[in-house]
C-alpha cells in the first residue's frame, strides 16, 4: 500500500500501511537491485496518530537484514502539521530501503514512500516486517 502512488493520508482510503505494536516496527521495500538513492519522501498518516512516526530512521543498503544497513542521517521527524517530509540521502546506494521506528512498543503507519535517485522514481514491491527482533 505504501508504494501505490496515492499520497492521501487517510487510513480508511486503503492506501496506508500499519504494523502491530512491536519493538522497532519496520517497513521495507526491495528495489530488485542496488540503485544510487538521493532522496526518500515519507508521507505520514493525517486522519489521526500523526505523532506515532516520530522519531524514525531510514536504512539503505544491500542486506535483506534491513536494520543492519547504514542509516540515511540519524533520527528524523515529521511535523505533525505536514503530510510529508523529504529526506536527503546524499547518493547512498542500496537494494533495500527501510523505514524503522526505533524503540519498544511502536506502531508504524505509512501512507506513501517515494524513492528518488539518478534513475528517477523507482517502482518496487514492499513488505512489512513483523516481530523482527
N, CA, C and O atoms as CSV, one atom per row, in Angstrom:
chain,resi,resn,atom,element,x,y,z
A,1,UNK,N,N,0.805,-1.202,0.000
A,1,UNK,CA,C,0.000,0.000,0.000
A,1,UNK,C,C,0.845,1.261,0.000
A,1,UNK,O,O,0.446,2.254,-0.608
A,2,UNK,N,N,1.971,1.260,0.643
A,2,UNK,CA,C,2.756,2.491,0.773
A,2,UNK,C,C,3.534,2.831,-0.487
A,2,UNK,O,O,4.264,3.823,-0.514
A,3,UNK,N,N,3.390,2.027,-1.526
A,3,UNK,CA,C,4.055,2.354,-2.792
A,3,UNK,C,C,3.064,2.263,-3.947
A,3,UNK,O,O,3.404,1.796,-5.034
A,4,UNK,N,N,1.833,2.714,-3.702
A,4,UNK,CA,C,0.798,2.659,-4.732
A,4,UNK,C,C,0.613,3.983,-5.466
A,4,UNK,O,O,-0.255,4.091,-6.333
A,5,UNK,N,N,1.415,4.988,-5.130
A,5,UNK,CA,C,1.315,6.287,-5.785
A,5,UNK,C,C,0.272,7.209,-5.177
A,5,UNK,O,O,0.144,8.360,-5.596
A,6,UNK,N,N,-0.470,6.720,-4.200
A,6,UNK,CA,C,-1.509,7.529,-3.555
A,6,UNK,C,C,-0.923,8.121,-2.275
A,6,UNK,O,O,-0.499,7.388,-1.381
A,7,UNK,N,N,-0.903,9.433,-2.195
A,7,UNK,CA,C,-0.273,10.105,-1.054
A,7,UNK,C,C,-1.277,10.563,0.000
A,7,UNK,O,O,-0.888,11.173,0.996
A,8,UNK,N,N,-2.548,10.281,-0.203
A,8,UNK,CA,C,-3.574,10.679,0.761
A,8,UNK,C,C,-3.299,10.034,2.111
A,8,UNK,O,O,-3.022,8.837,2.184
A,9,UNK,N,N,-3.374,10.809,3.162
A,9,UNK,CA,C,-3.030,10.340,4.498
A,9,UNK,C,C,-4.195,9.839,5.316
A,9,UNK,O,O,-4.177,9.944,6.542
A,10,UNK,N,N,-5.215,9.294,4.663
A,10,UNK,CA,C,-6.405,8.813,5.354
A,10,UNK,C,C,-6.408,7.285,5.335
A,10,UNK,O,O,-6.519,6.676,4.271
A,11,UNK,N,N,-6.286,6.672,6.499
A,11,UNK,CA,C,-6.174,5.214,6.586
A,11,UNK,C,C,-7.366,4.500,5.952
A,11,UNK,O,O,-7.183,3.480,5.288
A,12,UNK,N,N,-8.568,5.008,6.139
A,12,UNK,CA,C,-9.766,4.346,5.605
A,12,UNK,C,C,-9.823,4.373,4.076
A,12,UNK,O,O,-10.657,3.691,3.481
A,13,UNK,N,N,-8.948,5.150,3.434
A,13,UNK,CA,C,-8.879,5.168,1.966
A,13,UNK,C,C,-8.102,3.961,1.435
A,13,UNK,O,O,-7.928,3.821,0.224
A,14,UNK,N,N,-7.637,3.091,2.335
A,14,UNK,CA,C,-6.927,1.854,1.990
A,14,UNK,C,C,-5.632,2.080,1.220
A,14,UNK,O,O,-5.284,1.295,0.338
A,15,UNK,N,N,-4.925,3.147,1.552
A,15,UNK,CA,C,-3.647,3.406,0.902
A,15,UNK,C,C,-2.500,3.489,1.902
A,15,UNK,O,O,-1.363,3.753,1.509
A,16,UNK,N,N,-2.770,3.272,3.167
A,16,UNK,CA,C,-1.733,3.366,4.200
A,16,UNK,C,C,-1.448,1.985,4.784
A,16,UNK,O,O,-2.342,1.145,4.887
A,17,UNK,N,N,-0.191,1.762,5.163
A,17,UNK,CA,C,0.176,0.531,5.863
A,17,UNK,C,C,0.082,0.771,7.362
A,17,UNK,O,O,0.032,1.911,7.825
A,18,UNK,N,N,0.059,-0.316,8.105
A,18,UNK,CA,C,0.013,-0.201,9.563
A,18,UNK,C,C,0.543,-1.498,10.157
A,18,UNK,O,O,0.065,-2.578,9.811
A,19,UNK,N,N,1.519,-1.402,11.043
A,19,UNK,CA,C,2.022,-2.594,11.730
A,19,UNK,C,C,1.295,-2.765,13.052
A,19,UNK,O,O,0.600,-1.864,13.521
A,20,UNK,N,N,1.468,-3.922,13.634
A,20,UNK,CA,C,1.038,-4.131,15.014
A,20,UNK,C,C,1.995,-3.361,15.917
A,20,UNK,O,O,3.057,-2.923,15.476
A,21,UNK,N,N,1.616,-3.199,17.171
A,21,UNK,CA,C,2.528,-2.570,18.130
A,21,UNK,C,C,3.652,-3.551,18.416
A,21,UNK,O,O,3.409,-4.676,18.852
A,22,UNK,N,N,4.889,-3.119,18.168
A,22,UNK,CA,C,6.038,-4.008,18.308
A,22,UNK,C,C,7.307,-3.200,18.512
A,22,UNK,O,O,7.336,-1.994,18.270
A,23,UNK,N,N,8.342,-3.869,18.955
A,23,UNK,CA,C,9.648,-3.224,19.094
A,23,UNK,C,C,10.249,-3.014,17.712
A,23,UNK,O,O,10.228,-3.913,16.871
A,24,UNK,N,N,10.782,-1.825,17.488
A,24,UNK,CA,C,11.477,-1.496,16.244
A,24,UNK,C,C,10.640,-1.787,15.002
A,24,UNK,O,O,11.122,-2.408,14.054
A,25,UNK,N,N,9.394,-1.340,15.009
A,25,UNK,CA,C,8.495,-1.568,13.872
A,25,UNK,C,C,9.177,-1.113,12.583
A,25,UNK,O,O,9.750,-0.025,12.523
A,26,UNK,N,N,9.106,-1.968,11.542
A,26,UNK,CA,C,9.859,-1.718,10.316
A,26,UNK,C,C,9.035,-2.030,9.080
A,26,UNK,O,O,8.312,-3.025,9.037
A,27,UNK,N,N,9.149,-1.179,8.086
A,27,UNK,CA,C,8.613,-1.399,6.733
A,27,UNK,C,C,9.792,-1.314,5.794
A,27,UNK,O,O,10.675,-0.477,5.979
A,28,UNK,N,N,9.821,-2.183,4.771
A,28,UNK,CA,C,10.919,-2.091,3.818
A,28,UNK,C,C,10.462,-2.463,2.423
A,28,UNK,O,O,9.439,-3.119,2.224
A,29,UNK,N,N,11.261,-2.019,1.466
A,29,UNK,CA,C,10.991,-2.292,0.058
A,29,UNK,C,C,12.252,-2.869,-0.577
A,29,UNK,O,O,13.366,-2.442,-0.272
A,30,UNK,N,N,12.062,-3.842,-1.462
A,30,UNK,CA,C,13.142,-4.458,-2.234
A,30,UNK,C,C,13.073,-3.874,-3.635
A,30,UNK,O,O,12.096,-4.096,-4.351
A,31,UNK,N,N,14.094,-3.133,-4.034
A,31,UNK,CA,C,14.117,-2.487,-5.346
A,31,UNK,C,C,14.544,-3.440,-6.461
A,31,UNK,O,O,14.538,-3.062,-7.632
A,32,UNK,N,N,14.911,-4.666,-6.108
A,32,UNK,CA,C,15.285,-5.651,-7.108
A,32,UNK,C,C,16.771,-5.695,-7.416
A,32,UNK,O,O,17.313,-6.755,-7.727
A,33,UNK,N,N,17.416,-4.573,-7.335
A,33,UNK,CA,C,18.873,-4.466,-7.476
A,33,UNK,C,C,19.309,-3.180,-6.799
A,33,UNK,O,O,18.472,-2.371,-6.397
A,34,UNK,N,N,20.589,-2.991,-6.673
A,34,UNK,CA,C,21.130,-1.811,-5.995
A,34,UNK,C,C,21.038,-0.584,-6.901
A,34,UNK,O,O,21.364,-0.651,-8.087
A,35,UNK,N,N,20.592,0.534,-6.333
A,35,UNK,CA,C,20.479,1.815,-7.040
A,35,UNK,C,C,21.109,2.915,-6.194
A,35,UNK,O,O,21.121,2.822,-4.966
A,36,UNK,N,N,21.636,3.963,-6.844
A,36,UNK,CA,C,22.012,5.161,-6.090
A,36,UNK,C,C,20.732,5.899,-5.680
A,36,UNK,O,O,19.874,6.172,-6.519
A,37,UNK,N,N,20.611,6.216,-4.405
A,37,UNK,CA,C,19.399,6.844,-3.875
A,37,UNK,C,C,19.763,8.203,-3.298
A,37,UNK,O,O,20.612,8.315,-2.414
A,38,UNK,N,N,19.109,9.226,-3.815
A,38,UNK,CA,C,19.380,10.597,-3.392
A,38,UNK,C,C,18.409,11.103,-2.336
A,38,UNK,O,O,18.788,11.870,-1.451
A,39,UNK,N,N,17.142,10.666,-2.432
A,39,UNK,CA,C,16.109,11.244,-1.570
A,39,UNK,C,C,14.998,10.226,-1.354
A,39,UNK,O,O,14.635,9.474,-2.259
A,40,UNK,N,N,14.468,10.218,-0.139
A,40,UNK,CA,C,13.310,9.403,0.213
A,40,UNK,C,C,12.262,10.359,0.775
A,40,UNK,O,O,12.559,11.161,1.660
A,41,UNK,N,N,11.039,10.271,0.260
A,41,UNK,CA,C,9.948,11.125,0.733
A,41,UNK,C,C,8.943,10.236,1.464
A,41,UNK,O,O,8.422,9.271,0.905
A,42,UNK,N,N,8.685,10.578,2.714
A,42,UNK,CA,C,7.766,9.823,3.568
A,42,UNK,C,C,6.472,10.614,3.712
A,42,UNK,O,O,6.490,11.781,4.104
A,43,UNK,N,N,5.343,9.969,3.392
A,43,UNK,CA,C,4.022,10.568,3.573
A,43,UNK,C,C,3.386,9.931,4.803
A,43,UNK,O,O,3.229,8.712,4.880
A,44,UNK,N,N,3.027,10.768,5.751
A,44,UNK,CA,C,2.521,10.331,7.045
A,44,UNK,C,C,0.997,10.266,7.046
A,44,UNK,O,O,0.330,10.872,6.207
A,45,UNK,N,N,0.476,9.532,7.985
A,45,UNK,CA,C,-0.966,9.470,8.210
A,45,UNK,C,C,-1.452,10.819,8.739
A,45,UNK,O,O,-0.783,11.436,9.568
A,46,UNK,N,N,-2.621,11.285,8.262
A,46,UNK,CA,C,-3.140,12.592,8.649
A,46,UNK,C,C,-4.471,12.545,9.386
A,46,UNK,O,O,-4.860,13.535,10.006
A,47,UNK,N,N,-5.180,11.416,9.334
A,47,UNK,CA,C,-6.500,11.363,9.968
A,47,UNK,C,C,-6.418,11.177,11.481
A,47,UNK,O,O,-7.360,11.517,12.197
A,48,UNK,N,N,-5.326,10.653,11.965
A,48,UNK,CA,C,-5.051,10.552,13.403
A,48,UNK,C,C,-3.618,10.097,13.577
A,48,UNK,O,O,-2.949,9.748,12.604
A,49,UNK,N,N,-3.160,10.100,14.772
A,49,UNK,CA,C,-1.921,9.407,15.157
A,49,UNK,C,C,-0.666,9.884,14.434
A,49,UNK,O,O,0.309,9.135,14.367
A,50,UNK,N,N,-0.651,11.081,13.899
A,50,UNK,CA,C,0.490,11.568,13.115
A,50,UNK,C,C,1.790,11.553,13.901
A,50,UNK,O,O,2.867,11.416,13.320
A,51,UNK,N,N,1.698,11.691,15.208
A,51,UNK,CA,C,2.897,11.758,16.044
A,51,UNK,C,C,3.580,10.401,16.214
A,51,UNK,O,O,4.742,10.350,16.618
A,52,UNK,N,N,2.891,9.313,15.918
A,52,UNK,CA,C,3.449,7.973,16.148
A,52,UNK,C,C,4.736,7.712,15.371
A,52,UNK,O,O,5.580,6.936,15.819
A,53,UNK,N,N,4.895,8.341,14.229
A,53,UNK,CA,C,6.056,8.065,13.386
A,53,UNK,C,C,7.349,8.643,13.958
A,53,UNK,O,O,8.436,8.197,13.588
A,54,UNK,N,N,7.252,9.610,14.839
A,54,UNK,CA,C,8.443,10.297,15.357
A,54,UNK,C,C,9.022,9.620,16.590
A,54,UNK,O,O,8.272,9.246,17.491
A,55,UNK,N,N,10.330,9.453,16.650
A,55,UNK,CA,C,11.305,9.616,15.587
A,55,UNK,C,C,11.368,8.351,14.728
A,55,UNK,O,O,10.941,7.277,15.154
A,56,UNK,N,N,11.909,8.495,13.506
A,56,UNK,CA,C,12.077,7.344,12.628
A,56,UNK,C,C,13.448,7.392,11.971
A,56,UNK,O,O,14.087,8.442,11.897
A,57,UNK,N,N,13.885,6.222,11.493
A,57,UNK,CA,C,15.154,6.096,10.774
A,57,UNK,C,C,14.884,5.558,9.380
A,57,UNK,O,O,13.903,4.848,9.158
A,58,UNK,N,N,15.755,5.898,8.446
A,58,UNK,CA,C,15.743,5.306,7.112
A,58,UNK,C,C,17.053,4.546,6.953
A,58,UNK,O,O,18.130,5.098,7.175
A,59,UNK,N,N,16.953,3.279,6.566
A,59,UNK,CA,C,18.126,2.441,6.312
A,59,UNK,C,C,18.176,2.118,4.823
A,59,UNK,O,O,17.153,1.789,4.222
A,60,UNK,N,N,19.359,2.212,4.232
A,60,UNK,CA,C,19.552,1.924,2.810
A,60,UNK,C,C,20.783,1.043,2.668
A,60,UNK,O,O,21.840,1.354,3.216
A,61,UNK,N,N,20.648,-0.054,1.935
A,61,UNK,CA,C,21.802,-0.924,1.712
A,61,UNK,C,C,21.420,-2.182,0.968
A,61,UNK,O,O,20.301,-2.307,0.470
A,62,UNK,N,N,22.358,-3.117,0.896
A,62,UNK,CA,C,22.163,-4.341,0.125
A,62,UNK,C,C,21.836,-5.563,0.974
A,62,UNK,O,O,21.639,-6.647,0.424
A,63,UNK,N,N,21.773,-5.426,2.290
A,63,UNK,CA,C,21.442,-6.553,3.157
A,63,UNK,C,C,19.930,-6.660,3.331
A,63,UNK,O,O,19.251,-5.658,3.556
A,64,UNK,N,N,19.402,-7.897,3.225
A,64,UNK,CA,C,17.976,-8.069,3.496
A,64,UNK,C,C,17.683,-8.045,4.998
A,64,UNK,O,O,16.522,-8.101,5.405
A,65,UNK,N,N,18.721,-7.964,5.812
A,65,UNK,CA,C,18.572,-7.677,7.243
A,65,UNK,C,C,18.610,-6.153,7.353
A,65,UNK,O,O,19.619,-5.572,7.750
A,66,UNK,N,N,17.502,-5.524,6.998
A,66,UNK,CA,C,17.486,-4.093,6.694
A,66,UNK,C,C,17.951,-3.199,7.837
A,66,UNK,O,O,18.504,-2.128,7.585
A,67,UNK,N,N,17.743,-3.607,9.077
A,67,UNK,CA,C,18.183,-2.756,10.189
A,67,UNK,C,C,19.702,-2.723,10.312
A,67,UNK,O,O,20.244,-1.876,11.021
A,68,UNK,N,N,20.395,-3.633,9.631
A,68,UNK,CA,C,21.856,-3.657,9.638
A,68,UNK,C,C,22.445,-2.726,8.574
A,68,UNK,O,O,23.641,-2.433,8.602
A,69,UNK,N,N,21.620,-2.265,7.648
A,69,UNK,CA,C,22.092,-1.357,6.602
A,69,UNK,C,C,22.357,0.029,7.180
A,69,UNK,O,O,21.782,0.391,8.207
A,70,UNK,N,N,23.225,0.811,6.528
A,70,UNK,CA,C,23.528,2.163,7.025
A,70,UNK,C,C,22.279,3.045,7.075
A,70,UNK,O,O,21.354,2.894,6.277
A,71,UNK,N,N,22.282,3.966,8.035
A,71,UNK,CA,C,21.190,4.935,8.156
A,71,UNK,C,C,21.427,6.107,7.217
A,71,UNK,O,O,22.560,6.540,7.007
A,72,UNK,N,N,20.351,6.603,6.666
A,72,UNK,CA,C,20.369,7.869,5.939
A,72,UNK,C,C,20.132,8.939,6.998
A,72,UNK,O,O,18.994,9.167,7.409
A,73,UNK,N,N,21.196,9.593,7.440
A,73,UNK,CA,C,21.086,10.557,8.536
A,73,UNK,C,C,20.853,9.833,9.849
A,73,UNK,O,O,21.179,8.653,9.978
A,74,UNK,N,N,20.302,10.523,10.807
A,74,UNK,CA,C,20.048,9.944,12.126
A,74,UNK,C,C,18.571,9.765,12.355
A,74,UNK,O,O,17.872,9.184,11.525
A,75,UNK,N,N,18.089,10.266,13.486
A,75,UNK,CA,C,16.660,10.236,13.774
A,75,UNK,C,C,15.986,11.365,13.011
A,75,UNK,O,O,16.437,12.510,13.048
A,76,UNK,N,N,14.901,11.031,12.319
A,76,UNK,CA,C,14.142,12.026,11.555
A,76,UNK,C,C,12.797,12.266,12.228
A,76,UNK,O,O,12.305,11.426,12.981
A,77,UNK,N,N,12.213,13.423,11.946
A,77,UNK,CA,C,10.912,13.818,12.481
A,77,UNK,C,C,10.058,14.369,11.346
A,77,UNK,O,O,10.573,14.973,10.405
A,78,UNK,N,N,8.746,14.154,11.443
A,78,UNK,CA,C,7.790,14.815,10.553
A,78,UNK,C,C,6.943,15.729,11.420
A,78,UNK,O,O,6.351,15.285,12.403
A,79,UNK,N,N,6.884,16.995,11.062
A,79,UNK,CA,C,5.989,17.934,11.740
A,79,UNK,C,C,4.566,17.399,11.577
A,79,UNK,O,O,4.133,17.154,10.450
A,80,UNK,N,N,3.839,17.213,12.663
A,80,UNK,CA,C,2.503,16.617,12.594
A,80,UNK,C,C,1.521,17.459,11.788
A,80,UNK,O,O,0.452,16.969,11.423
A,81,UNK,N,N,1.858,18.706,11.504
A,81,UNK,CA,C,1.001,19.555,10.677
A,81,UNK,C,C,1.319,19.438,9.191
A,81,UNK,O,O,0.653,20.053,8.358
A,82,UNK,N,N,2.345,18.645,8.859
A,82,UNK,CA,C,2.714,18.427,7.453
A,82,UNK,C,C,2.401,16.991,7.073
A,82,UNK,O,O,2.480,16.088,7.905
A,83,UNK,N,N,2.049,16.787,5.826
A,83,UNK,CA,C,1.705,15.438,5.382
A,83,UNK,C,C,2.914,14.622,4.956
A,83,UNK,O,O,2.833,13.395,4.894
A,84,UNK,N,N,4.034,15.275,4.661
A,84,UNK,CA,C,5.201,14.533,4.187
A,84,UNK,C,C,6.489,15.239,4.583
A,84,UNK,O,O,6.492,16.405,4.979
A,85,UNK,N,N,7.591,14.487,4.461
A,85,UNK,CA,C,8.913,15.061,4.681
A,85,UNK,C,C,9.879,14.431,3.675
A,85,UNK,O,O,9.929,13.207,3.549
A,86,UNK,N,N,10.647,15.261,2.958
A,86,UNK,CA,C,11.703,14.721,2.096
A,86,UNK,C,C,12.986,14.564,2.906
A,86,UNK,O,O,13.359,15.459,3.664
A,87,UNK,N,N,13.654,13.442,2.747
A,87,UNK,CA,C,14.908,13.160,3.441
A,87,UNK,C,C,16.002,13.005,2.388
A,87,UNK,O,O,15.932,12.114,1.541
A,88,UNK,N,N,17.001,13.863,2.442
A,88,UNK,CA,C,18.129,13.788,1.507
A,88,UNK,C,C,19.096,12.711,1.978
A,88,UNK,O,O,19.477,12.677,3.148
A,89,UNK,N,N,19.492,11.833,1.064
A,89,UNK,CA,C,20.361,10.707,1.432
A,89,UNK,C,C,21.727,10.758,0.765
A,89,UNK,O,O,22.489,9.798,0.882
A,90,UNK,N,N,22.061,11.824,0.080
A,90,UNK,CA,C,23.406,12.067,-0.447
A,90,UNK,C,C,23.972,10.879,-1.208
A,90,UNK,O,O,25.069,10.404,-0.913
A,91,UNK,N,N,23.217,10.406,-2.185
A,91,UNK,CA,C,23.661,9.359,-3.110
A,91,UNK,C,C,24.088,8.068,-2.417
A,91,UNK,O,O,25.084,7.456,-2.804
A,92,UNK,N,N,23.342,7.653,-1.395
A,92,UNK,CA,C,23.575,6.327,-0.815
A,92,UNK,C,C,23.175,5.289,-1.860
A,92,UNK,O,O,22.398,5.587,-2.767
A,93,UNK,N,N,23.698,4.086,-1.735
A,93,UNK,CA,C,23.397,3.032,-2.696
A,93,UNK,C,C,22.822,1.835,-1.968
A,93,UNK,O,O,23.307,1.456,-0.902
A,94,UNK,N,N,21.772,1.230,-2.550
A,94,UNK,CA,C,21.221,0.038,-1.930
A,94,UNK,C,C,20.072,-0.568,-2.695
A,94,UNK,O,O,19.419,0.087,-3.507
A,95,UNK,N,N,19.842,-1.830,-2.417
A,95,UNK,CA,C,18.712,-2.577,-2.967
A,95,UNK,C,C,17.491,-2.448,-2.056
A,95,UNK,O,O,16.353,-2.471,-2.523
A,96,UNK,N,N,17.740,-2.313,-0.747
A,96,UNK,CA,C,16.663,-2.261,0.242
A,96,UNK,C,C,16.596,-0.877,0.871
A,96,UNK,O,O,17.615,-0.297,1.248
A,97,UNK,N,N,15.378,-0.361,0.977
A,97,UNK,CA,C,15.129,0.902,1.673
A,97,UNK,C,C,14.122,0.582,2.770
A,97,UNK,O,O,13.057,0.025,2.505
A,98,UNK,N,N,14.466,0.937,4.000
A,98,UNK,CA,C,13.610,0.613,5.142
A,98,UNK,C,C,13.294,1.863,5.946
A,98,UNK,O,O,14.113,2.774,6.063
A,99,UNK,N,N,12.087,1.885,6.498
A,99,UNK,CA,C,11.689,2.895,7.476
A,99,UNK,C,C,11.510,2.136,8.783
A,99,UNK,O,O,10.766,1.157,8.846
A,100,UNK,N,N,12.196,2.593,9.824
A,100,UNK,CA,C,12.213,1.875,11.107
A,100,UNK,C,C,11.931,2.848,12.244
A,100,UNK,O,O,12.481,3.948,12.290
A,101,UNK,N,N,11.073,2.427,13.150
A,101,UNK,CA,C,10.788,3.200,14.360
A,101,UNK,C,C,11.577,2.575,15.502
A,101,UNK,O,O,11.198,1.512,15.995
A,102,UNK,N,N,12.666,3.209,15.937
A,102,UNK,CA,C,13.473,2.612,16.996
A,102,UNK,C,C,12.747,2.656,18.341
A,102,UNK,O,O,12.093,3.639,18.688
A,103,UNK,N,N,12.885,1.559,19.082
A,103,UNK,CA,C,12.329,1.539,20.430
A,103,UNK,C,C,11.226,0.516,20.607
A,103,UNK,O,O,10.738,-0.062,19.636
A,104,UNK,N,N,10.830,0.295,21.867
A,104,UNK,CA,C,9.782,-0.678,22.178
A,104,UNK,C,C,8.393,-0.109,21.921
A,104,UNK,O,O,8.199,1.107,21.915
A,105,UNK,N,N,7.448,-0.989,21.713
A,105,UNK,CA,C,6.019,-0.632,21.624
A,105,UNK,C,C,5.755,0.487,20.630
A,105,UNK,O,O,5.191,1.522,20.986
A,106,UNK,N,N,6.162,0.279,19.389
A,106,UNK,CA,C,5.951,1.282,18.339
A,106,UNK,C,C,5.010,0.718,17.278
A,106,UNK,O,O,5.042,-0.479,16.993
A,107,UNK,N,N,4.173,1.573,16.693
A,107,UNK,CA,C,3.300,1.214,15.575
A,107,UNK,C,C,3.663,2.103,14.401
A,107,UNK,O,O,3.677,3.327,14.524
A,108,UNK,N,N,3.956,1.491,13.265
A,108,UNK,CA,C,4.362,2.231,12.077
A,108,UNK,C,C,3.219,2.276,11.080
A,108,UNK,O,O,2.703,1.240,10.661
A,109,UNK,N,N,2.830,3.479,10.707
A,109,UNK,CA,C,1.820,3.682,9.682
A,109,UNK,C,C,2.407,4.622,8.643
A,109,UNK,O,O,2.819,5.737,8.963
A,110,UNK,N,N,2.442,4.169,7.399
A,110,UNK,CA,C,2.963,4.966,6.285
A,110,UNK,C,C,1.895,5.042,5.210
A,110,UNK,O,O,1.212,4.055,4.937
A,111,UNK,N,N,1.747,6.219,4.594
A,111,UNK,CA,C,0.757,6.352,3.532
A,111,UNK,C,C,1.384,6.377,2.142
A,111,UNK,O,O,0.701,6.102,1.156
A,112,UNK,N,N,2.648,6.695,2.049
A,112,UNK,CA,C,3.377,6.593,0.778
A,112,UNK,C,C,4.852,6.757,1.074
A,112,UNK,O,O,5.244,7.537,1.943
A,113,UNK,N,N,5.668,6.013,0.341
A,113,UNK,CA,C,7.116,6.169,0.386
A,113,UNK,C,C,7.576,6.316,-1.054
A,113,UNK,O,O,7.344,5.433,-1.880
A,114,UNK,N,N,8.221,7.423,-1.354
A,114,UNK,CA,C,8.762,7.658,-2.691
A,114,UNK,C,C,10.278,7.684,-2.592
A,114,UNK,O,O,10.846,8.308,-1.695
A,115,UNK,N,N,10.924,6.999,-3.526
A,115,UNK,CA,C,12.381,6.867,-3.526
A,115,UNK,C,C,12.906,7.444,-4.830
A,115,UNK,O,O,12.459,7.067,-5.914
A,116,UNK,N,N,13.864,8.365,-4.716
A,116,UNK,CA,C,14.411,9.023,-5.896
A,116,UNK,C,C,15.916,8.828,-5.951
A,116,UNK,O,O,16.600,8.852,-4.928
A,117,UNK,N,N,16.412,8.637,-7.154
A,117,UNK,CA,C,17.848,8.508,-7.379
A,117,UNK,C,C,18.179,8.990,-8.772
A,117,UNK,O,O,17.392,9.708,-9.389
A,118,UNK,N,N,19.325,8.605,-9.265
A,118,UNK,CA,C,19.754,9.083,-10.573
A,118,UNK,C,C,18.901,8.525,-11.699
A,118,UNK,O,O,18.902,9.077,-12.799
A,119,UNK,N,N,18.170,7.438,-11.450
A,119,UNK,CA,C,17.297,6.865,-12.463
A,119,UNK,C,C,15.864,7.357,-12.325
A,119,UNK,O,O,14.989,6.902,-13.061
A,120,UNK,N,N,15.604,8.271,-11.405
A,120,UNK,CA,C,14.256,8.765,-11.182
A,120,UNK,C,C,13.543,7.940,-10.134
A,120,UNK,O,O,14.180,7.250,-9.338
A,121,UNK,N,N,12.226,8.009,-10.130
A,121,UNK,CA,C,11.408,7.295,-9.155
A,121,UNK,C,C,11.434,5.805,-9.479
A,121,UNK,O,O,11.258,5.422,-10.635
A,122,UNK,N,N,11.649,4.969,-8.480
A,122,UNK,CA,C,11.773,3.528,-8.663
A,122,UNK,C,C,10.502,2.854,-8.169
A,122,UNK,O,O,10.028,3.152,-7.073
A,123,UNK,N,N,9.944,1.942,-8.971
A,123,UNK,CA,C,8.792,1.145,-8.561
A,123,UNK,C,C,9.290,-0.168,-7.980
A,123,UNK,O,O,10.293,-0.704,-8.450
A,124,UNK,N,N,8.613,-0.695,-6.970
A,124,UNK,CA,C,9.080,-1.923,-6.334
A,124,UNK,C,C,7.958,-2.566,-5.536
A,124,UNK,O,O,6.847,-2.040,-5.466
A,125,UNK,N,N,8.263,-3.707,-4.937
A,125,UNK,CA,C,7.324,-4.369,-4.043
A,125,UNK,C,C,7.770,-4.151,-2.609
A,125,UNK,O,O,8.957,-3.957,-2.347
A,126,UNK,N,N,6.838,-4.180,-1.691
A,126,UNK,CA,C,7.155,-3.867,-0.293
A,126,UNK,C,C,6.705,-4.982,0.631
A,126,UNK,O,O,5.822,-5.772,0.298
A,127,UNK,N,N,7.328,-5.028,1.796
A,127,UNK,CA,C,6.946,-5.965,2.844
A,127,UNK,C,C,6.971,-5.239,4.178
A,127,UNK,O,O,7.751,-4.307,4.375
A,128,UNK,N,N,6.128,-5.665,5.075
A,128,UNK,CA,C,6.167,-5.179,6.448
A,128,UNK,C,C,6.796,-6.281,7.281
A,128,UNK,O,O,6.384,-7.439,7.202
A,129,UNK,N,N,7.782,-5.927,8.069
A,129,UNK,CA,C,8.430,-6.904,8.932
A,129,UNK,C,C,7.719,-6.885,10.270
A,129,UNK,O,O,7.635,-5.843,10.920
A,130,UNK,N,N,7.211,-8.028,10.678
A,130,UNK,CA,C,6.563,-8.123,11.977
A,130,UNK,C,C,7.389,-9.037,12.869
A,130,UNK,O,O,7.901,-10.065,12.426
A,131,UNK,N,N,7.506,-8.654,14.100
A,131,UNK,CA,C,8.252,-9.432,15.090
A,131,UNK,C,C,9.657,-9.748,14.610
A,131,UNK,O,O,10.111,-10.888,14.715
A,132,UNK,N,N,10.351,-8.741,14.083
A,132,UNK,CA,C,11.704,-8.911,13.570
A,132,UNK,C,C,12.670,-9.314,14.663
A,132,UNK,O,O,13.518,-10.183,14.460
A,133,UNK,N,N,12.548,-8.692,15.816
A,133,UNK,CA,C,13.505,-8.976,16.895
A,133,UNK,C,C,12.905,-9.894,17.930
A,133,UNK,O,O,13.568,-10.238,18.908
